[in-house]
C-alpha cells in the first residue's frame, strides 16, 4: 500500500506542478522584470539543500535578498526588518511567491510538493552523525510545504519542526496523498494570513548576527544529541541502585553477627559512599 501511495504522490506532484506553472505564467514574466528593476543581480537564487537520504541538490527561488546575503548579517536566518531583503523581495516573501521556482525542482524529482522542508547542507551540522529523530525526516523526499509550515512555520523551533516532519511521515503511511491535499489547503490559508514569515530571536536584545550564531549552535547541538533509549539507561541505573542497596544491607547484617563495631562502621561508610555516587 505504501508503494502505491508513493506512486500516486509522484503522479500528483508532476501534474500539480505542471498545472501551476501554466496557470501562473504571467508571474514568470512580471517577477523577473520587477527583480531586475529593483536591484542588480540574478533573478533566481540557487542554494545547495538536502533531500531524501541526504542527497544534495540545487534548490531554486526568486531572489528576494541582496547578492551574497548568506555571508552577511544573520546568515541563514531571516528576522523581521532584515536589511538584506530587497523591496521586491519583501513582497515576494510575504506572499511566498519567491518559492514558486521550486515547482521545477518537483518536476526534476528533487522535491515533492508536500514534505519536510529541505535544509541547507550545513544547517544541521554533519549529516552522517545526526541522531535518529533528525535523520528520520530525510527518509522521504523534501517538500515545498509541509505539516510544520501549517502548524506555525517560523514560529516553531527546529525541535518542533522535526517533530511535525516525522508526524507527517508516519501520517502519510496511513492517509497517503489525501494528507498532502489537506496540507496544501492549510498552506493556502497560511499564505493569505501572512503569519509566521520571520524567525523569532531567543533574546530580542541581541543583534541579528548574534541571535543567528546562538540559534545555529543550538540547532546543531539538538540534532546530535544521543538517541533516546526509551528509558533503558534510567532503568539500568535504578536496577543497579537496588542491587547495591541489597548488597549493602546483606553485608551490614553479616557484620552485625558476631563482628566488632569497627567492621560494621566500615560497611556503613562504604554503603553511604555508593549511595552518593548513584
C-alpha positions as CSV (number, residue, x, y, z in Angstrom):
1,X,0.0,0.0,0.0
2,X,2.8,2.4,0.8
3,X,4.4,1.8,-2.6
4,X,1.0,2.7,-4.2
5,X,0.8,5.9,-2.1
6,X,4.3,6.9,-3.2
7,X,3.5,6.3,-6.8
8,X,0.3,8.4,-6.6
9,X,2.2,11.1,-4.7
10,X,4.7,11.4,-7.5
11,X,2.0,11.5,-10.2
12,X,0.2,14.1,-8.2
13,X,3.4,16.2,-7.8
14,X,4.1,16.2,-11.5
15,X,0.6,17.0,-12.6
16,X,0.0,19.7,-10.0
17,X,3.4,21.3,-10.7
18,X,2.8,21.5,-14.5
19,X,-0.7,23.0,-14.0
20,X,0.6,25.6,-11.5
21,X,3.5,26.6,-13.9
22,X,1.0,27.1,-16.7
23,X,-1.7,28.9,-14.7
24,X,0.9,31.2,-13.1
25,X,2.6,32.0,-16.5
26,X,2.2,35.8,-16.0
27,X,4.3,35.6,-12.8
28,X,7.2,34.1,-14.7
29,X,7.3,37.3,-16.8
30,X,6.4,40.0,-14.3
31,X,8.5,38.9,-11.3
32,X,11.9,38.7,-13.2
33,X,11.3,42.2,-14.6
34,X,10.5,43.5,-11.1
35,X,13.6,42.0,-9.6
36,X,15.8,43.4,-12.3
37,X,14.4,46.9,-11.9
38,X,14.8,46.7,-8.1
39,X,18.4,45.6,-7.6
40,X,21.4,44.3,-9.6
41,X,21.9,40.6,-9.6
42,X,20.4,37.4,-10.9
43,X,16.6,36.8,-11.0
44,X,16.9,33.3,-9.4
45,X,18.7,32.3,-6.2
46,X,20.2,28.9,-6.1
47,X,21.3,27.1,-3.0
48,X,22.6,23.6,-2.1
49,X,20.0,21.8,0.0
50,X,19.4,18.2,1.2
51,X,16.5,16.0,0.2
52,X,15.8,12.3,0.6
53,X,18.7,10.2,2.1
54,X,20.7,13.5,2.5
55,X,21.2,13.9,-1.3
56,X,22.4,17.4,-2.2
57,X,20.6,19.3,-5.0
58,X,20.3,22.9,-6.2
59,X,17.1,24.5,-5.0
60,X,15.7,27.4,-6.9
61,X,13.9,30.5,-5.6
62,X,13.2,34.0,-6.9
63,X,15.9,36.2,-5.4
64,X,14.5,38.2,-2.5
65,X,17.7,39.4,-0.9
66,X,20.8,41.3,-1.9
67,X,23.5,39.3,-3.7
68,X,25.6,37.1,-1.3
69,X,23.2,37.7,1.6
70,X,24.1,34.3,3.1
71,X,27.5,35.6,4.1
72,X,26.2,38.8,5.7
73,X,24.3,39.8,8.9
74,X,22.2,36.9,10.1
75,X,23.3,34.3,7.5
76,X,20.7,31.7,7.0
77,X,18.2,33.4,9.4
78,X,15.7,36.0,8.4
79,X,14.5,38.2,11.2
80,X,11.9,41.0,11.0
81,X,13.2,44.2,9.3
82,X,16.2,42.2,7.8
83,X,18.2,44.9,5.9
84,X,19.3,42.3,3.3
85,X,15.7,41.8,2.0
86,X,15.0,44.0,-1.1
87,X,11.8,46.0,-1.7
88,X,10.5,43.5,-4.2
89,X,11.9,40.7,-2.1
90,X,9.7,41.7,0.9
91,X,6.6,41.4,-1.2
92,X,7.8,38.0,-2.6
93,X,8.4,36.7,0.9
94,X,5.2,38.0,2.4
95,X,3.2,36.2,-0.4
96,X,5.6,33.2,-0.7
97,X,5.9,33.8,-4.4
98,X,9.7,33.5,-4.0
99,X,9.2,29.7,-3.5
100,X,7.4,29.1,-6.9
101,X,10.6,28.2,-8.9
102,X,10.8,25.1,-6.7
103,X,8.0,23.7,-8.8
104,X,10.8,22.9,-11.3
105,X,12.6,21.1,-8.6
106,X,9.5,19.0,-8.1
107,X,9.4,18.0,-11.8
108,X,13.1,17.1,-11.6
109,X,12.5,14.8,-8.7
110,X,14.4,16.8,-6.1
111,X,11.4,17.8,-4.2
112,X,7.8,16.9,-3.6
113,X,5.0,19.5,-3.2
114,X,4.5,18.3,0.4
115,X,7.3,17.0,2.7
116,X,9.8,18.2,5.2
117,X,11.5,21.5,4.1
118,X,15.0,20.9,2.7
119,X,17.7,22.2,5.0
120,X,20.8,23.9,3.8
121,X,23.7,21.4,3.6
122,X,25.5,22.6,6.7
123,X,22.5,23.8,8.7
124,X,22.3,20.7,10.9
125,X,26.0,20.1,11.1
126,X,27.5,16.7,10.0
127,X,24.7,14.8,8.2
128,X,26.2,11.3,8.9
129,X,26.2,11.8,12.7
130,X,22.6,13.1,13.0
131,X,20.5,11.4,15.7
132,X,17.6,9.2,14.7
133,X,14.9,11.8,15.2
134,X,16.6,14.3,12.9
135,X,17.6,11.7,10.3
136,X,14.1,10.3,10.0
137,X,12.9,13.4,8.2
138,X,15.3,12.6,5.4
139,X,13.6,9.2,4.8
140,X,11.3,10.9,2.3
141,X,11.7,13.5,-0.4
142,X,11.8,17.1,0.9
143,X,8.9,19.4,0.1
144,X,7.9,22.9,-0.8
145,X,5.5,23.0,2.1
146,X,4.7,20.6,4.9
147,X,2.9,19.9,8.2
148,X,5.4,22.1,10.1
149,X,4.6,25.0,7.7
150,X,0.8,25.0,8.5
151,X,1.5,24.4,12.2
152,X,3.4,27.6,12.9
153,X,6.0,27.9,10.2
154,X,8.9,30.0,11.5
155,X,7.2,30.3,14.9
156,X,8.2,26.7,15.5
157,X,11.6,25.8,17.0
158,X,13.7,23.3,15.0
159,X,12.7,20.6,17.5
160,X,9.0,21.3,16.8
161,X,9.6,21.4,13.1
162,X,11.3,18.0,13.1
163,X,8.5,16.5,15.3
164,X,5.9,17.7,12.8
165,X,8.0,16.4,9.9
166,X,8.2,13.0,11.5
167,X,4.5,13.1,12.3
168,X,3.8,13.8,8.6
169,X,6.0,10.8,7.6
170,X,4.0,8.5,9.9
171,X,0.7,10.0,8.8
172,X,1.4,9.6,5.1
173,X,1.8,5.9,5.6
174,X,-1.8,5.8,6.7
175,X,-3.5,8.6,4.7
176,X,-1.4,8.8,1.5
177,X,-2.0,11.7,-0.9
178,X,-5.1,12.7,1.0
179,X,-2.9,14.1,3.7
180,X,-0.9,16.1,1.1
181,X,-4.1,17.6,-0.2
182,X,-5.2,18.7,3.3
183,X,-1.8,20.2,4.0
184,X,-2.0,22.1,0.7
185,X,-5.3,23.7,1.7
186,X,-3.8,24.6,5.0
187,X,-0.8,26.2,3.2
188,X,-3.0,28.4,1.1
189,X,-4.7,29.7,4.3
190,X,-1.2,30.4,5.8
191,X,-0.1,32.3,2.8
192,X,-3.2,34.6,2.8
193,X,-2.8,35.1,6.6
194,X,0.8,36.3,6.1
195,X,1.7,34.9,9.5
196,X,5.0,33.5,10.9
197,X,7.0,34.7,8.0
198,X,10.0,35.7,10.0
199,X,12.1,33.8,12.6
200,X,12.0,34.8,16.2
201,X,15.0,35.7,18.3
202,X,15.7,33.9,21.6
203,X,16.6,37.3,23.0
204,X,15.4,40.5,21.4
205,X,18.3,42.4,22.9
206,X,20.7,40.6,20.6
207,X,21.7,41.8,17.2
208,X,20.6,39.7,14.2
209,X,24.1,38.3,13.8
210,X,24.4,37.4,17.5
211,X,21.0,35.8,17.6
212,X,21.7,33.8,14.4
213,X,25.0,32.4,15.8
214,X,23.3,31.3,19.0
215,X,20.4,29.7,17.1
216,X,22.7,27.9,14.7
217,X,24.8,26.4,17.5
218,X,21.7,25.2,19.4
219,X,20.2,23.6,16.3
220,X,23.4,21.6,15.6
221,X,23.5,20.6,19.3
222,X,20.0,19.3,19.3
223,X,20.5,17.5,16.0
224,X,23.4,15.5,17.5
225,X,22.0,14.7,21.0
226,X,22.3,11.0,21.9
227,X,19.4,8.9,20.8
228,X,16.8,8.1,23.5
229,X,16.7,4.5,24.5
230,X,13.1,4.5,25.9
231,X,14.3,4.9,29.5
232,X,16.6,1.9,29.4
233,X,19.5,3.9,30.8
234,X,17.5,5.1,33.7
235,X,16.0,1.7,34.4
236,X,19.5,0.2,34.5
237,X,20.6,2.8,36.9
238,X,17.6,2.1,39.1
239,X,18.3,-1.7,39.0
240,X,22.0,-1.0,39.9
241,X,21.0,1.1,42.8
242,X,18.6,-1.6,44.1
243,X,21.3,-4.3,43.8
244,X,23.9,-2.1,45.6
245,X,21.4,-1.3,48.4
246,X,20.5,-5.0,48.9
247,X,24.2,-5.9,48.8
248,X,25.0,-3.3,51.5
249,X,22.1,-4.5,53.6
250,X,23.4,-8.1,53.5
251,X,26.9,-7.0,54.3
252,X,25.7,-5.0,57.2
253,X,23.7,-7.9,58.6
254,X,26.6,-10.2,58.2
255,X,28.9,-7.8,60.0
256,X,26.4,-7.5,62.9
257,X,26.5,-11.2,63.5
258,X,29.5,-11.7,65.9
259,X,31.6,-8.9,64.3
260,X,33.1,-6.0,66.2
261,X,31.8,-2.4,65.8
262,X,34.8,-1.3,63.6
263,X,33.8,-3.7,60.8
264,X,30.2,-2.5,61.0
265,X,31.2,1.1,60.8
266,X,33.4,0.4,57.7
267,X,30.4,-1.2,55.9
268,X,28.2,1.7,56.8
269,X,30.7,4.2,55.3
270,X,31.1,2.2,52.1
271,X,27.3,1.9,51.5
272,X,27.0,5.7,52.1
273,X,29.7,6.4,49.5
274,X,28.0,4.1,46.9
275,X,24.6,5.8,47.5
276,X,26.2,9.3,47.0
277,X,27.7,8.1,43.7
278,X,24.4,6.8,42.4
